[in-house]
């Protein structure tokens, strides 16, 4: 049995969904198909959530826009026989509508999960119904009844023991060889919806694989595999045919968008191969992430946009490493902010972080105790297996705010 994951780009419109049929037909192996929200629906739901929290009177324009997009895809896919799927989708939008008519709770992250999770419920209902219509018999599964988490909304942590029993019960392939289910979303033991972090559907796929002992996970992308650099930003890119789990984690952590950073651990622990393949041309081999000693020999470039560099110094000149490091890290932790690169001196702590909605609250809290300066609109460039020529080329005309090098990896915070 295997796990397939289709992200937003692979389900961005009716044609893309038809393409999934061609990938799945004639494939009789037992499989769980994990699907993200259609196209940019999660971004649209994030805006809806913000509008809801701020009681924006244009909230229903956004709601109607999301609804119209889904209905237009149904209309294209189902032509005449769409009454059943329309009912299912109408019911989901009614639930969302009910949610929006309630007073928002003050817990921003809780409300985020209750609203943004609708994207995957909608996409999987449409795709499951469409596949059934195309004679790819499948069962729609609400993954919230399988993957159980704590109540750390927006970044929920999975309870593996509890989820394992449920997965083995609900995904046992009795009478069906294909399940369609949601990535990204889960629920607490009390059934309250949670999410696993943006782009979390890859992680869902790997968690399910480890829970049911699948032999592989395939992530279907709009690129021919994992490349040595983002083709939208660099020329002459090439596919890395085989990489180790460790290399994949490093690439994902540095900002390679091709897989979610948390995806690798469950697969590594259970010895499950991860394939990254093109949904545009499934005949291309792609990349396999596995146990391997194969070394990457050519430079790999990773760009992480939307970075802020904070420079923090204790007001009383106390030493950062000796006296204040724990405190600083725990303040970052409190705001769920991940440090992408850290550098410190005696009385200074610099940290490069993603621009998130709560970064200004973090700066306000830090400013109570520390002198804080920051630069935003920065980019974190990581060059693995660098050469001097590559660095010279990439850093030309750039302002470098912070840099670090080991013998094989160079990282720069630049504008
Ligand atoms: N739909 C979610 C997102 O866009 C999860 C995913 O696609 O992986 O972040």
Boltz pocket constraint, residues with backbone or C-beta under 6 A from the ligand:
constraints:
  - pocket:
      binder: B
      contacts: [[A, 7], [A, 8], [A, 36], [A, 37], [A, 39], [A, 42], [A, 43], [A, 119], [A, 183], [A, 184], [A, 197], [A, 198], [A, 199], [A, 200], [A, 201], [A, 202]]
      max_distance: 6.0
